[in-house]
């Protein structure tokens, strides 16, 4: 079958003919429909990380996936041929209590694999096999946008983590209804935009920041969902004196992440989802004032990575809500669909104008065309 | 009456004759028994902060207090003359939803006052008046150690905050019993030592760090309560490769606080309680690696300040538990009791050998002598 292949740590990606997956007796056989390209893929192609499976000289790239079931083993009665499915990414270490409890997103050993990233083949390929417990069935009406479910699961977990940390603060009103909350989302890529929609649907007043003017697709979608857009190309001073109850960082830029701490309102929580390069040169940080602000304001910073099966399921429910409330808004985030053959060029560099580029893999049985 | 007086921002403290407190009709009249000296007091005396009440040219210092009720208004049926009481410190802004709900420790406006610190008279004085809702009645058997209740309330809140943040992580075992947790406490002053006792009593394996050898009172008490002591005078490398589920910072040193982030186990939480000087020169921080570790390990950092009435009540329960489990361990933290007249000298500098110095104010009706 054809697949996008990398050979970490060597940079570059190629489309090659590779052996079809070997299916075990309990594996569901899935034909890939389409896959999203994300910053992690670009980092792997740039040689920053990535790891081939043991004993295999290459890694099939790709983790944001949508596929259609070809064949189902008797051990997977909940699935049928023709079902649309999204596969989760991480496979637990099997040793720590989190992985044994099915929460490999909290793996305590770090000895997990991640399909398309580290130690397990990804989904930029014509087909794959997977055990049914790692597949999430997608309702047919969500087919045109379900390729966003995997990145959205990361958002669902991040927001849940942030709200859980916020929940430690005493409920501010005696009747338990709380007060109106404000959120700042840093970054208007797919993660930042999906986070904005999710926070808007939960009632937050949302400000989303990026380095662009009002002419982008992101700015248009922000208007559609009632979020404020602020161009911070000249710095966070563009936010004036505003502080926020929940700040979600989806850019992976260390200096921005640290500056965001100062944008927390009292009792506010900053959720970090971007994964910065560990080799970033040290920064000069006003640590005294920063830590003093954390303490005196009961502020929190929490990192969140990956997602659980429940986060994928929550994502499906929220995607349906978005489609109902803001028809077409999610689909607008899929700014380009390109054939698999173009993958090497697409993976060679970030396209500043795009939100999410999707590689089309399957033919015939794929989802309806994007609007 | 005699009181320890400061005139912020001028440095220095004096013992002076000042007018007795004016009691309102709903105020409980309290004779001070004794008061603890804390780092905040020293910072105020050093001119770093502190604020006199509006219209008053001086601030009566002191917030760690123990007193005996002299007279009770009809509006305070739960108290009686002769009762031992500890007064809370912060008085809310009255405007934000947290203060209106009785949780001024989460005040969202910052326009609170704090007795002995900012805008309200403290307890280094012979008497004070206070409304009954800000007084916590102390059972007689706890009299010898109850002067530690106020700093302990800060510890109770900090641990509750840390455990609430830890609680957002999926329970690691299917039966919900969790796994054994490890804690690191940075600092063996009163806050660090009380935190160690509280964490030990909750079943944590605790390591406490300071810059001293095994000859100190703190090291002896750590042995008594089954905590490990590590001297990190040569740096955190003395901890080897150890990582911890809960780290409690009680030193207020920014560079140490940042280094502690790297001591978090996966899914670990760092609770900051020390209040660093905002004028600390900027530090060079390996922000990329640090933030990457927070994200990939689902790690969290949370600041905690002040305490609620419920935290004081929890502190009373825990102090009774400590007395039962480790008789004399808490009393040993009261390393010196000195007359009020010595306050200016005591407040002029930190005594490296002491854990908690107490100023004895009342005569006759005071608690039993320390062991």
Contacts between the chains, C-beta under 8 A, distances in Angstrom:
chain1	res1	chain2	res2	distance
A	96	B	172	7.6
A	97	B	172	3.7
A	97	B	173	5.1
A	97	B	179	5.4
A	98	B	170	6.4
A	98	B	172	5.1
A	98	B	267	7.6
A	100	B	173	7.9
A	100	B	174	7.8
A	101	B	170	6.7
A	101	B	171	7.2
A	101	B	172	6.2
A	101	B	173	6.3
A	101	B	174	5.3
A	103	B	170	4.1
A	103	B	172	7.6
A	105	B	170	8.0
A	105	B	298	7.6
A	106	B	169	5.6
A	106	B	170	5.5
A	106	B	172	7.4
A	106	B	266	7.3
A	106	B	267	5.4
A	106	B	298	5.7
A	107	B	266	7.1
A	108	B	172	7.6
A	108	B	265	7.1
A	108	B	266	4.6
A	108	B	267	6.6
A	109	B	266	7.9
A	110	B	266	7.0
A	161	B	168	5.8
A	161	B	298	7.5
A	164	B	167	7.6
A	164	B	168	3.5
A	165	B	165	5.5
A	165	B	168	6.0
A	165	B	300	6.7
A	165	B	302	7.3
A	167	B	164	7.6
A	168	B	161	5.8
A	168	B	164	3.5
A	168	B	165	6.0
A	168	B	302	7.8
A	169	B	106	5.6
A	170	B	98	6.4
A	170	B	101	6.7
A	170	B	103	4.1
A	170	B	106	5.5
A	170	B	308	7.3
A	171	B	101	7.3
A	172	B	96	7.6
A	172	B	97	3.7
A	172	B	98	5.2
A	172	B	101	6.2
A	172	B	103	7.7
A	172	B	106	7.4
A	172	B	108	7.6
A	173	B	97	5.1
A	173	B	100	7.9
A	173	B	101	6.4
A	174	B	100	7.8
A	174	B	101	5.3
A	179	B	97	5.5
A	254	B	287	3.9
A	254	B	288	4.8
A	254	B	290	8.0
A	254	B	291	5.3
A	255	B	287	7.0
A	257	B	287	7.5
A	257	B	291	5.4
A	258	B	285	8.0
A	258	B	287	6.0
A	258	B	291	7.9
A	265	B	108	7.1
A	266	B	106	7.3
A	266	B	107	7.1
A	266	B	108	4.6
A	266	B	109	7.9
A	266	B	110	7.0
A	267	B	98	7.6
A	267	B	106	5.4
A	267	B	108	6.5
A	272	B	291	6.0
A	272	B	294	5.6
A	272	B	295	5.0
A	273	B	295	6.6
A	274	B	295	7.1
A	275	B	292	5.9
A	275	B	295	5.4
A	275	B	296	6.7
A	276	B	287	7.4
A	276	B	288	4.5
A	276	B	291	5.1
A	276	B	292	5.2
A	276	B	295	7.9
A	277	B	288	5.4
A	277	B	292	7.6
A	278	B	288	5.3
A	278	B	289	4.4
A	278	B	292	5.1
A	279	B	288	6.5
A	280	B	286	7.7
A	280	B	287	6.3
A	280	B	288	2.7
A	280	B	289	7.5
A	281	B	288	7.8
A	282	B	284	4.5
A	282	B	285	6.0
A	282	B	286	5.1
A	282	B	287	7.0
A	283	B	284	7.4
A	283	B	285	5.6
A	283	B	287	4.5
A	284	B	282	4.5
A	284	B	283	7.4
A	284	B	284	6.0
A	284	B	285	7.7
A	285	B	258	8.0
A	285	B	282	6.0
A	285	B	283	5.6
A	285	B	284	7.7
A	285	B	285	4.4
A	285	B	287	6.7
A	286	B	280	7.7
A	286	B	282	5.1
A	287	B	254	3.9
A	287	B	255	7.0
A	287	B	257	7.5
A	287	B	258	5.9
A	287	B	276	7.4
A	287	B	280	6.3
A	287	B	282	7.0
A	287	B	283	4.5
A	287	B	285	6.7
A	288	B	254	4.8
A	288	B	276	4.5
A	288	B	277	5.4
A	288	B	278	5.3
A	288	B	279	6.5
A	288	B	280	2.7
A	288	B	281	7.8
A	289	B	278	4.3
A	289	B	280	7.5
A	290	B	254	7.9
A	291	B	254	5.3
A	291	B	257	5.4
A	291	B	258	7.9
A	291	B	272	6.0
A	291	B	276	5.1
A	291	B	303	7.5
A	292	B	275	5.8
A	292	B	276	5.1
A	292	B	277	7.6
A	292	B	278	5.1
A	293	B	303	7.7
A	294	B	272	5.6
A	294	B	301	6.9
A	294	B	302	7.5
A	294	B	303	3.5
A	295	B	272	5.0
A	295	B	273	6.6
A	295	B	274	7.1
A	295	B	275	5.4
A	295	B	276	7.9
A	295	B	303	3.8
A	295	B	304	6.9
A	295	B	305	5.3
A	296	B	275	6.6
A	296	B	303	7.1
A	296	B	305	5.4
A	297	B	303	6.6
A	297	B	305	7.7
A	298	B	105	7.6
A	298	B	106	5.7
A	298	B	161	7.6
A	298	B	302	7.7
A	298	B	303	5.8
A	298	B	304	6.3
A	298	B	305	6.2
A	299	B	302	7.6
A	299	B	303	5.2
A	300	B	165	6.7
A	300	B	300	6.3
A	300	B	301	6.8
A	300	B	302	4.1
A	300	B	303	7.1
A	301	B	294	6.9
A	301	B	300	6.8
A	301	B	301	4.7
A	301	B	302	7.7
A	302	B	165	7.2
A	302	B	168	7.8
A	302	B	294	7.5
A	302	B	298	7.7
A	302	B	299	7.6
A	302	B	300	4.1
A	302	B	301	7.7
A	303	B	291	7.5
A	303	B	293	7.7
A	303	B	294	3.5
A	303	B	295	3.9
A	303	B	296	7.2
A	303	B	297	6.6
A	303	B	298	5.8
A	303	B	299	5.2
A	303	B	300	7.0
A	304	B	295	6.8
A	304	B	298	6.2
A	305	B	295	5.3
A	305	B	296	5.4
A	305	B	297	7.7
A	305	B	298	6.1
A	308	B	170	7.3
